């Protein structure tokens, strides 16, 4: 076997390895792109949910101000509406938050959120005082 044939054979092996590694890299890059799209989508959902919850809490704060100013009926109506909206926002987006490994975040400790308990709350006793 001449030197020229040995060099061409070695060059051919190098080109084949380069093509195989390039194809493998392209597949991995595509997978990573899918993961990043999913993370961005989840983060967007989390941001939208947080904004909606913030707006609902601001409306409840406004209801408290209405109660302090003497407009109790308006305050109670607004409080009921936005309290129910807050629970609806939280219930409509289960497991939006996740940890760095993509697993759902741990649930809040018992007692921090109880929609059924809030529904039984007799029309915000705090506002009626």
Secondary structure, 3 states (H helix, E strand, C coil): CCHHHHHHHHHHHHHHHHHHHHHHHHHHHHHHHHHHHHHHHHHHHHHHHHHHHHHHHHHHHHHHHHHHCCCHHHHHHHHHHHHHHHHHHHHHCCCCCECCCCCECCCCCCCCCCHHHHHHCCCCHHHHC
